[in-house]
């Protein structure tokens, strides 16, 4: 990164990930949000056996806990929730929704915690307080009046607990729909769909212990320093064991380069850091499938050469024969894929691909970690399957120190899916619900996130109930989404803080405050624990320690139960009893969802328990009982890129960000301060266009034929950055305006946020196009 322009808020960051920079950020976050001593002390309960689970990322907890098990962004998440700031009825009375709309995302959430149940009043254009009982009665009446249950959408955020998610899906299914748009539709749904086809389960196969026994870790399309910082401590240990970590990503990210562990006095005081990636390769945006096929193609050549010399081949032929199907078809596809096309699309050289293949071939145990740089493409499901193919070639699934590791975002996005938040429920789950609760749930598949917005746009959906989250800003195509949401009859938001989705008003609008993860949840039987599932299928308990910010808050399970009781007048579910003691909810989960045997007893074990992952034991829950090599036709992750491959835009998060939540306006590791209106560009691309740091540009989306569309993002400041040629990057969700609603993975429904063909317009200091 060459820029040094302080005038535009861009100064390169020279330090490592973590270290004193992270410690200062933690202090600043606490000082800016938390004023009560007890709240600050509560940070030391984060990710502890008797404490609460961090509402941030889903990286698992280590077996042996240190005195503090939170990272910089975890501290930001906790302080943001446990803030001393309050968003009171007086605030809403003084600010119309029209005025609030003019605030940015940071300002909206920065007003603090919601304290009272609210209903929108169109006469005053303000949210006003409403009694809980009145609100439930009104909503229940509206929901009962809709003729078609499938006209109601039940959105779920991944921060929701297993207990709340289970009740949410139970409510919706007894109501009569499988409409469950949720945040996993927008991130790792290609994992859920792709791995289910490849290895029989839509989850990762590794656990944290496997990182102690691996020889090689390939990190593809993810940025741990910002999105899952506690992973860096694990990668640090791999590196210190002398094992290889290879980073493959369009941008150089500091968290994949070097890291100082804040819990290490020696590293902190000596100003030392640990090198993370021993090698770093920059793949072109949209070129991951080409890269993966290139590596596999190299392996086939290496294997053939060794066999011809009567040496041991690099492929695990015994594993392939005994445990897989489809190898011949994969080999034929790789043989037919031209090297020149691989180099063009991936942006990588033959030497790059061959070196990675050599490292992989000589490693006994390999783990591949990946994030949304792999999944958020029009062929994201097939991207995931190419990673599975690569691992299967050498038998690197189902053995110690090896496997596939999808990096989930929200702390329970995987758990929500496990306990029933799915628009395509398996028959066994529906049968179990009917057996346990005595009502027949609907079998017709419902809507995921994109399908839900399409249904709202087309007038088929009348109501949207959101259990957390910020759907309107998180989903693609705000031009369509915002307009569509304003046509709804009923909108209900369940939240801790204000966000832009709450300002998109239908005819009837309700905003309900709930307890956060950090707060004490007291019900009829006493203080309750909830549970979450991390990225490695570990389920553990979480119990808040702070007093609720308002006496008017309800827990998510209690609020869901009250909504259900007001809507389903002849419900077969004893909602009141289940909410009085969450162990009863867990008993129901155990009775319906396999793998939760002795649920209530096992969450008493520090660290919890792991759900069964059949593929980890080389048991393939596929129709043929074998793992499947899945062929991808071609190598383009996004078909539009085929004809418009000159410059491709990817969206990304800043370091002061978690999903759509902005903790600040800085992006420390990329050197950006106090702003988000920037466009990162590779030096080669800037030079080709005679551009430099600080230039003002507009970006415009291209269609499938390479023609300019009306989709544009204007007046961005260029930042020349160390990234792959042919690539540019802008912040999410601001750049969602560049992604059409219809641009998504057909198999999973995930929007293609990560590969958008664009052109640039340069504007001079007077705003004139050049």
Residue pairs with C-beta under 8 A, 6 or more apart in sequence:
1 12
1 252
1 670
1 671
1 720
1 721
1 722
2 12
2 683
2 693
2 720
3 10
3 11
3 12
3 671
3 693
3 694
3 719
3 720
3 721
4 10
4 11
4 12
4 693
5 11
5 693
5 694
7 694
8 693
8 694
8 717
9 672
9 673
9 674
9 675
10 671
10 672
10 673
10 678
10 693
10 694
10 717
10 719
11 671
11 673
12 671
13 21
13 254
13 668
13 669
13 670
13 671
15 21
15 254
15 260
16 254
16 257
16 258
16 259
16 260
16 273
17 225
17 229
17 232
17 254
17 255
17 257
17 258
17 259
17 260
17 276
17 669
18 71
18 72
18 225
18 229
18 232
18 259
18 260
18 261
18 262
18 273
19 259
19 260
19 262
19 267
19 268
19 271
19 273
20 260
20 268
21 668
22 71
22 72
22 229
22 262
23 72
23 262
23 268
25 72
25 75
25 76
25 668
26 72
26 75
26 76
29 72
29 75
29 76
29 79
29 80
29 663
30 40
30 43
30 75
30 79
32 79
33 79
33 80
33 82
33 83
33 84
33 85
34 40
34 79
34 82
34 83
34 84
35 84
36 84
38 546
39 82
39 84
39 546
42 78
42 82
42 518
42 545
42 546
43 68
43 70
43 75
43 78
43 79
44 51
44 67
44 68
45 51
45 52
45 545
46 52
46 53
46 54
46 68
46 69
46 70
46 74
46 78
47 53
47 54
47 61
47 65
47 69
47 70
47 74
48 65
48 69
49 65
49 606
49 607
50 543
51 542
51 543
51 545
52 517
52 518
52 542
52 543
52 544
52 545
53 411
53 412
53 517
53 532
53 540
53 542
54 70
54 74
54 77
54 78
54 411
54 517
55 77
55 78
55 81
55 159
55 411
55 516
55 517
55 518
56 71
56 73
56 74
56 76
56 77
56 78
56 411
56 658
57 73
57 74
57 227
57 228
57 229
57 230
57 408
57 409
57 410
57 411
58 158
58 228
58 407
58 408
58 409
58 410
58 411
58 412
58 413
58 414
58 532
58 533
58 534
58 535
59 228
59 230
59 231
59 234
59 407
59 534
59 535
60 207
60 208
60 534
60 535
60 536
60 538
61 69
61 534
61 538
61 540
61 607
62 69
62 208
62 233
63 208
63 209
63 607
66 263
68 263
69 230
70 78
70 230
71 229
71 230
71 232
71 262
72 229
72 262
73 226
73 227
73 229
73 655
73 658
73 663
74 229
74 230
76 656
76 658
76 663
77 658
77 663
78 518
80 109
80 497
80 661
80 663
81 113
81 496
81 516
81 517
81 518
82 516
82 518
82 546
83 112
83 113
84 112
85 110
85 111
85 112
85 113
86 112
86 113
86 115
86 549
86 550
87 111
87 112
87 113
87 114
87 115
87 497
87 498
88 115
88 116
89 115
89 116
89 118
89 128
89 129
91 111
92 118
92 126
92 127
92 128
93 126
93 128
95 126
96 124
96 125
96 126
97 120
97 125
97 126
97 127
97 503
97 505
98 125
100 108
100 498
100 503
101 500
101 503
104 662
105 473
105 499
105 500
105 660
105 661
105 662
105 733
106 662
106 663
106 664
106 665
108 497
108 498
108 499
108 500
109 497
109 498
109 499
109 661
109 662
111 497
111 498
112 497
113 496
113 497
113 513
113 516
113 549
113 550
114 495
114 496
114 497
114 498
114 511
114 513
114 550
115 513
115 549
115 550
115 552
115 553
116 129
116 513
116 550
116 552
117 129
117 130
117 131
117 132
117 135
117 510
117 511
117 512
117 513
117 552
118 127
118 128
118 129
118 130
118 510
118 511
118 512
119 127
119 128
119 129
119 130
119 135
119 508
119 509
119 510
119 511
120 126
120 127
120 128
120 505
120 508
120 509
120 510
120 511
121 127
121 128
122 505
127 509
127 511
130 510
132 552
132 554
132 562
135 510
135 512
136 562
136 563
136 565
136 566
137 566
138 508
139 490
139 492
139 508
139 510
139 563
139 566
139 567
140 563
140 565
140 566
140 567
140 569
142 463
142 489
142 490
142 508
143 152
143 175
143 463
143 490
143 567
144 567
144 569
146 152
146 462
146 463
149 175
149 176
149 177
149 442
150 176
150 177
150 179
150 444
150 446
150 460
151 455
151 460
151 461
151 462
151 463
152 172
152 175
152 177
152 179
152 461
152 462
152 463
152 464
152 465
153 179
153 181
153 447
153 452
153 455
153 456
153 461
153 463
153 464
153 465
154 168
154 169
154 171
154 172
154 177
154 179
154 180
154 181
154 465
154 467
155 180
155 181
155 182
155 449
155 452
155 464
155 465
155 466
155 467
155 469
155 471
156 165
156 168
156 180
156 181
156 182
156 183
156 416
156 421
156 467
156 468
156 469
157 182
157 183
157 410
157 466
157 467
157 468
157 469
158 182
158 183
158 184
158 408
158 409
158 410
158 411
158 412
158 413
158 414
158 416
158 469
159 410
159 411
159 412
159 468
159 469
159 517
160 168
160 412
160 416
160 467
160 468
160 556
161 412
161 415
161 530
161 531
161 532
161 542
161 556
161 557
162 412
162 415
162 416
162 418
162 419
162 530
162 531
162 532
162 533
162 539
162 586
162 589
163 530
163 531
163 557
163 582
163 585
163 586
163 589
164 467
164 530
164 555
164 556
164 557
164 560
165 412
165 415
165 416
165 419
165 420
165 421
165 467
166 419
166 420
166 585
166 588
166 589
167 557
167 560
167 561
167 564
167 575
167 578
167 579
167 585
168 421
168 467
168 560
169 180
169 419
169 420
169 421
169 422
170 420
170 433
170 437
170 564
170 573
170 588
171 560
171 563
171 564
171 567
171 568
172 178
172 179
172 180
173 420
173 430
173 433
173 439
173 441
173 442
174 437
174 439
174 441
174 564
174 568
174 571
174 572
174 573
175 567
175 568
176 442
177 442
177 446
178 422
178 423
178 424
178 425
178 441
178 442
178 443
178 444
178 445
178 446
179 423
179 446
179 447
179 452
179 455
179 461
180 421
180 422
180 423
180 446
180 447
180 448
181 423
181 447
181 448
181 449
181 451
181 452
181 453
181 471
182 413
182 416
182 417
182 421
182 448
182 449
183 409
183 410
183 413
183 449
183 469
183 474
183 659
184 192
184 413
184 414
184 416
184 417
184 421
185 448
185 449
185 450
185 748
185 749
185 750
186 376
186 449
186 474
186 475
186 750
186 751
187 372
187 375
187 376
187 408
187 409
187 413
187 750
188 372
188 375
188 406
188 408
188 409
188 413
188 414
189 375
189 380
189 448
189 745
189 748
189 749
189 750
190 374
190 375
190 380
190 381
190 383
190 384
190 745
190 747
190 748
190 750
191 202
191 203
191 204
191 375
191 384
191 406
192 202
192 203
192 417
192 748
193 202
193 381
193 747
193 748
194 202
194 380
194 381
194 382
194 383
194 384
194 385
194 388
194 630
194 747
194 748
195 201
195 202
195 203
195 204
195 384
195 385
195 388
195 404
195 406
196 202
197 385
197 622
197 628
197 630
198 384
198 385
198 388
198 389
198 392
198 627
198 628
198 629
198 630
199 205
199 388
199 397
199 404
199 615
199 620
199 622
199 627
199 628
200 614
200 615
200 619
200 620
200 621
200 622
200 627
201 613
201 614
201 615
201 621
202 417
203 406
203 414
203 537
203 613
204 403
204 404
204 405
204 406
204 535
204 536
204 537
204 613
205 397
205 398
205 403
205 404
205 405
205 613
205 615
205 616
206 367
206 402
206 403
206 404
206 405
206 536
206 616
207 536
207 537
207 538
207 610
207 616
208 234
208 536
210 365
210 367
210 400
210 401
210 402
210 403
211 217
211 234
211 235
211 237
211 238
211 367
211 401
212 237
212 241
212 401
213 365
213 400
213 401
214 238
214 243
214 363
214 365
214 366
214 367
214 401
214 402
215 243
215 244
215 363
215 364
215 365
215 366
215 401
216 243
216 244
216 245
216 246
216 359
216 360
216 363
216 365
216 366
216 367
217 235
217 238
217 243
217 244
217 245
217 246
217 366
217 367
217 368
217 369
218 246
218 248
218 356
218 360
218 366
218 367
218 368
218 369
219 235
219 245
219 246
219 247
219 248
219 249
219 256
219 277
219 369
219 370
220 248
220 249
220 288
220 368
220 369
220 370
220 371
220 373
220 374
220 387
221 248
221 249
221 288
221 370
221 371
221 372
221 373
221 374
222 228
222 249
222 369
222 370
222 371
222 372
222 373
222 407
223 249
223 251
223 253
223 255
223 256
223 371
223 652
223 653
224 231
224 232
224 235
224 253
224 255
224 256
224 407
225 232
225 253
225 254
225 255
225 256
225 259
225 655
225 669
226 253
226 255
226 653
226 654
226 655
226 657
226 669
227 371
227 407
227 409
227 653
228 407
229 255
231 369
231 407
232 255
232 259
232 261
232 276
233 261
233 263
235 245
235 259
235 276
236 259
236 261
236 274
236 276
238 245
239 245
239 274
239 275
239 276
239 278
240 274
244 278
244 279
244 359
244 363
245 276
245 277
245 278
246 277
246 278
246 279
246 280
246 281
246 356
246 359
247 253
247 256
247 257
247 276
247 277
247 279
247 280
247 281
248 281
248 283
248 288
248 291
248 356
249 256
249 280
249 282
249 283
249 373
250 282
250 283
250 284
250 285
250 373
250 650
250 723
250 724
250 727
250 729
251 282
251 652
251 680
251 721
251 722
251 723
251 724
251 727
251 729
252 280
252 282
252 721
252 722
252 723
253 669
254 669
254 670
255 276
255 669
256 276
256 277
256 280
257 275
257 276
257 277
257 280
258 273
258 274
258 275
258 276
259 273
259 274
259 276
260 267
260 268
260 271
260 272
260 273
260 274
261 267
261 268
261 274
262 268
266 272
267 273
267 274
279 355
279 356
279 359
281 348
281 352
281 356
282 347
282 348
282 722
282 723
282 724
283 291
283 346
283 347
283 348
283 724
284 345
284 346
284 347
284 348
284 648
284 724
284 725
284 726
284 727
285 648
285 649
285 650
285 724
285 726
285 727
285 728
285 729
285 754
285 755
286 345
286 377
286 636
286 637
286 638
286 641
286 645
286 648
286 650
286 754
286 755
287 345
287 346
287 347
287 348
287 637
287 724
288 346
288 373
288 374
288 377
288 383
288 386
288 637
289 345
289 379
289 382
289 383
289 386
289 632
289 635
289 636
289 637
290 341
290 342
290 344
290 345
290 346
290 635
290 636
291 342
291 346
291 348
291 353
292 383
292 386
292 387
292 389
292 390
293 333
293 334
293 337
293 342
293 386
293 632
293 635
294 339
294 342
294 343
294 346
294 348
294 350
294 353
295 353
295 356
295 357
295 360
295 390
296 330
296 334
296 357
296 386
296 389
296 390
296 393
297 334
297 335
297 337
297 339
297 342
297 353
298 353
298 354
298 356
298 357
298 358
299 314
299 315
299 357
299 360
299 361
299 393
299 394
300 315
300 331
300 334
300 335
302 314
302 357
302 358
302 361
303 313
303 314
303 315
304 313
306 312
306 313
306 314
307 313
314 361
314 394
315 393
315 394
316 393
316 394
316 395
318 395
319 392
319 394
319 395
320 327
320 392
320 393
320 395
323 392
323 395
323 398
323 618
323 620
323 626
323 627
324 392
324 626
324 627
324 628
324 629
325 624
325 626
325 627
325 628
325 629
326 628
326 629
326 630
326 631
327 629
329 629
329 631
330 389
330 629
330 630
330 631
333 631
333 632
333 633
337 635
339 350
341 635
342 348
342 353
342 635
343 349
343 350
344 645
345 635
345 636
345 641
345 645
346 353
346 635
347 724
347 725
347 726
347 727
360 366
360 390
360 394
361 394
364 401
365 396
365 399
365 400
365 401
365 402
366 391
366 394
366 396
366 402
367 396
367 401
367 402
367 403
367 404
367 405
368 387
368 390
368 391
368 396
368 403
368 404
368 405
369 405
369 406
369 407
370 384
370 387
370 404
370 405
370 406
370 407
371 406
371 407
372 409
372 753
372 754
373 650
373 754
374 380
374 383
374 384
374 387
375 383
375 384
375 406
375 745
375 748
375 750
376 750
376 751
376 752
376 753
376 754
376 755
377 383
377 637
377 638
377 745
377 752
377 754
377 755
378 637
378 638
378 639
378 640
378 743
378 744
378 745
378 746
378 752
378 755
379 632
379 636
379 637
379 638
379 639
379 745
380 637
380 745
380 748
380 750
380 752
381 745
381 747
381 748
382 630
382 632
382 747
383 632
383 637
384 406
385 630
385 632
386 630
386 632
387 404
388 397
388 404
388 627
388 630
389 629
389 630
391 397
391 402
391 403
391 404
392 627
392 629
395 402
396 402
396 403
397 403
397 404
397 615
397 616
397 618
397 627
398 615
398 616
398 617
398 618
399 618
403 616
405 535
405 536
406 535
407 535
408 414
408 534
408 535
409 659
410 659
411 517
411 532
411 534
412 532
412 533
414 533
414 534
414 535
414 537
415 531
415 532
415 533
415 539
418 533
418 593
418 595
418 611
419 589
419 593
420 429
420 592
420 593
423 445
423 446
423 447
423 448
423 451
424 445
424 446
425 441
425 443
427 443
429 592
429 593
430 441
430 443
432 591
432 592
432 593
433 439
433 441
433 592
434 440
434 441
436 588
436 591
436 592
437 572
437 573
437 588
438 572
439 572
447 455
447 461
448 749
449 471
449 475
449 749
449 751
450 475
450 476
450 741
450 744
450 749
450 751
451 749
452 461
452 464
453 475
453 477
453 480
453 481
453 484
453 741
454 741
455 461
456 464
456 484
456 485
456 487
456 488
457 480
457 483
457 484
457 741
459 487
461 488
462 488
462 489
462 490
463 488
463 489
463 490
463 491
463 492
464 471
464 485
464 488
464 490
464 491
464 492
464 506
465 490
465 492
465 494
465 563
466 491
466 492
466 493
466 494
466 495
466 501
467 494
467 556
467 560
468 494
468 495
468 496
468 514
468 556
469 501
470 499
470 500
470 501
470 659
470 660
470 661
471 501
472 478
472 481
472 482
472 485
472 500
472 501
472 504
473 499
473 500
473 501
473 660
473 733
473 736
474 659
474 660
474 733
474 736
475 481
475 736
475 741
475 751
476 736
476 739
476 740
476 741
476 743
476 744
476 751
476 752
476 753
477 736
477 737
477 739
477 740
477 741
478 733
478 736
478 737
479 711
479 737
480 741
481 741
482 504
485 491
485 501
485 504
485 506
486 504
486 505
486 506
487 506
488 506
488 507
489 506
489 507
489 508
490 506
490 507
490 508
490 509
491 504
491 505
491 506
491 508
491 509
491 510
492 509
492 510
492 512
492 563
493 501
493 502
493 510
493 511
493 512
494 512
494 514
494 556
494 559
495 502
495 511
495 512
495 513
495 514
496 513
496 514
496 516
498 511
499 660
499 661
502 511
512 554
512 559
513 550
513 552
513 553
513 554
514 553
514 554
514 555
514 556
514 559
515 521
515 544
515 548
515 553
515 554
515 555
515 556
516 544
516 549
517 542
517 544
518 544
518 545
518 546
519 544
519 546
519 547
519 548
519 549
519 553
520 527
520 543
520 544
520 545
520 546
520 547
520 548
521 527
521 528
521 530
521 543
521 544
521 555
522 528
523 555
523 558
523 579
523 580
523 581
523 582
524 579
524 580
524 581
525 580
525 581
527 543
528 543
528 555
528 581
528 582
529 541
529 542
529 543
529 582
529 603
530 541
530 542
530 543
530 557
530 582
531 539
531 540
531 541
531 542
531 586
531 603
531 608
532 539
532 540
532 542
533 539
533 611
534 540
536 610
537 610
537 611
537 613
538 607
538 608
538 609
538 610
538 611
539 596
539 602
539 603
539 608
539 609
539 610
539 611
540 603
540 607
540 608
540 609
541 603
541 604
541 608
554 562
555 579
557 578
557 579
557 582
557 585
558 579
561 575
561 576
561 578
561 579
562 575
564 571
564 573
564 575
565 571
565 575
565 576
577 584
578 584
578 585
578 588
579 585
583 600
586 596
586 599
586 600
586 603
587 599
587 600
589 596
589 599
590 596
590 597
590 598
590 599
590 600
594 612
595 611
595 612
596 611
602 608
602 609
603 609
614 620
614 621
615 621
615 627
619 625
620 626
620 627
622 628
636 642
637 754
637 755
638 743
638 752
638 755
638 756
638 757
639 704
640 702
640 703
640 704
640 743
640 755
640 756
640 757
641 648
641 755
641 757
643 704
643 705
643 706
644 702
644 703
644 704
644 706
644 757
645 726
645 757
646 726
646 757
646 759
647 685
647 726
647 727
647 728
647 757
647 758
647 759
647 760
648 726
648 727
648 728
648 755
648 756
648 757
648 758
649 699
649 728
649 729
649 730
649 735
649 738
649 755
649 756
649 757
649 758
650 727
650 728
650 729
650 753
650 754
650 755
650 756
651 729
651 730
651 731
651 732
651 733
651 735
651 736
651 738
651 739
651 753
651 754
651 756
652 729
652 730
652 731
652 732
653 659
653 731
653 732
654 662
654 665
654 666
654 667
654 670
654 672
654 676
654 731
655 666
655 667
655 668
655 669
655 670
656 662
656 663
656 664
656 665
656 666
656 667
656 668
657 663
657 731
660 732
660 733
662 676
665 673
665 674
665 675
665 676
666 672
666 673
666 674
667 673
667 676
670 680
670 719
670 721
671 719
672 678
672 719
675 717
676 731
676 734
677 715
677 716
677 717
677 734
678 716
678 717
678 718
678 719
678 730
678 731
679 697
679 699
679 716
679 717
679 718
679 719
679 728
679 729
679 730
680 719
680 721
680 723
680 728
680 729
680 730
681 691
681 718
681 719
681 720
681 721
681 723
681 727
681 728
682 720
682 721
682 722
682 723
682 724
682 725
682 726
682 727
682 728
683 720
683 721
683 722
684 725
685 691
685 725
685 726
685 727
685 728
686 692
686 718
686 720
689 760
689 762
691 697
691 718
691 720
691 760
691 762
692 718
692 720
693 718
693 719
693 720
694 717
694 718
695 717
695 718
695 762
696 715
696 716
696 717
696 718
696 762
696 763
696 764
696 765
696 767
697 716
697 718
697 760
697 761
697 762
697 763
698 712
698 713
698 714
698 715
698 716
698 760
698 761
698 763
698 769
699 712
699 713
699 716
699 728
699 730
699 738
699 758
699 759
699 760
699 761
700 708
700 709
700 711
700 712
700 758
700 759
700 760
700 761
701 708
701 709
701 711
701 712
701 738
701 740
701 756
701 757
701 758
702 708
702 709
702 757
702 758
702 759
703 709
706 757
708 759
711 737
711 738
711 740
712 737
712 738
713 730
713 734
713 735
713 737
713 738
715 763
715 767
716 730
721 729
723 729
728 758
728 760
730 738
732 753
735 753
735 756
736 753
738 756
738 758
739 751
739 752
739 753
739 756
741 751
743 751
743 752
743 756
744 750
744 751
744 752
745 752
761 769
761 770
762 769
762 770
763 769
763 770
764 770
